[in-house]
Amino acid sequence: MSDPSTASDIDRLRRLCIDLAESAGALALTGRRDHGVRPDTKSSPTDLVTRFDHAAEEHIRSRLLLARPDDAILGEEHPARAGTSGLEWVIDPIDGTTNFVYDLPAWCTSVAVRVAASGSPGRILAGAVHVPSAGETFHAGAGRGAALGANPISASTAGDLSRALVATGFAYEAAHRARQGRRMAALLPCVRDLRRSGSAAYDLCTVACGRVDAYVEDSVNDWDVAAGLLICAEAGAVASDSRGRPVRADDVVVAAPGIHGALVEALREIGDA
């Protein structure tokens, strides 16, 4: 099919993203409260996964197979599914699984839909991030703005990097974490302070609504950031990689427009620390 571009098309996709994120997040939250958690590990001893990650993704996939059987699906916990419609759903059933395991509140379910494009991420059309512990749902449609629930949101008006609150995150592999730690230690004197929630999707939403002024990370995947990047863009934030080039999942810098350039310049000067 062609790229859905009408307002009604975008709104329908947006509503489905919200529904899927909220229902899967509720399933995970109820499961954890009723049954507890016994985590397994994936890529490293610190990279956790639970049966609720799998159950939440299976819930979203089953709903999509009924509602949109021709669409492709890319999720964190299951093999990618090919489609013929030209659209691809990008799913993180629980972003912030370590927080979920430890019963910390900053975990969420992220659902986005984008134009399927060979060799590139494709244009994101709609997305939603649901934070079950807070009862909050952030969402956006391309060209239709971003909102928290029923209320429009926008990035902060920060204009001075030295007074900016910057969120970040760290990889699972030890040597990569060490490099990231050195980089953030070098950035810390340039900003007001750093925050680390443990969920990339959640951090992006905090940029979109002005709770923090920027987010920097170089260890995430498409499913971590697809919905959050659209929500940030529709809220007026600026996204790039750390050299000011187009944003990539493995190099994300998203900031209020008044500090984005200064933040990128600071990161260029720091380099790989």
Secondary structure, 3 states (H helix, E strand, C coil): CCCCCCHHHHHHHHHHHHHHHHHHHHHHHHHHHHHCCCCEECCCCCCEECHHHHHHHHHHHHHHHHHCCCCEEEECCCCCECCCCCEEEEEEEEECHHHHHHCCCCCEEEEEEEECCCCCCCCEEEEEEEECCCCEEEEEECCCEEEECCEECCCCCCCCHHHCEEEECCCCCHHHHHHHHHHHHHHHHHCCEEECCCCHHHHHHHHHCCCCCEEEECCCCHHHHHHHHHHHHHCCCEEECCCCCCCECCEEEEECCCCHHHHHHHHHHHCCC
